[in-house]
Amino acid sequence: MKWSDIQDIAIELADGKPDVDPRYVNFMDLRTWVLKLDGFDDDPDHCGEKVLEAIQAAWIEEVD
């Protein structure tokens, strides 16, 4: 999985963190959780605020 796999990441986060409301997640935690996902193997430095915003938005959509 890469940073560009926004929807796949959102699904994994929704499944792996069912008790977390993604609307209130800070980007530092979000980045850490993505890096720890099984199958995630992208460069940690290739992530910016826009990518994290997209992941958070997709996660919110996945939960709703």
Secondary structure as GFF3:
##gff-version 3
##sequence-region A 1 64
A	DSSP	alpha_helix	6	16	.	.	.	ID=ss1
A	DSSP	three_ten_helix	22	24	.	.	.	ID=ss2
A	DSSP	alpha_helix	27	35	.	.	.	ID=ss3
A	DSSP	three_ten_helix	44	46	.	.	.	ID=ss4
A	DSSP	alpha_helix	49	63	.	.	.	ID=ss5
###
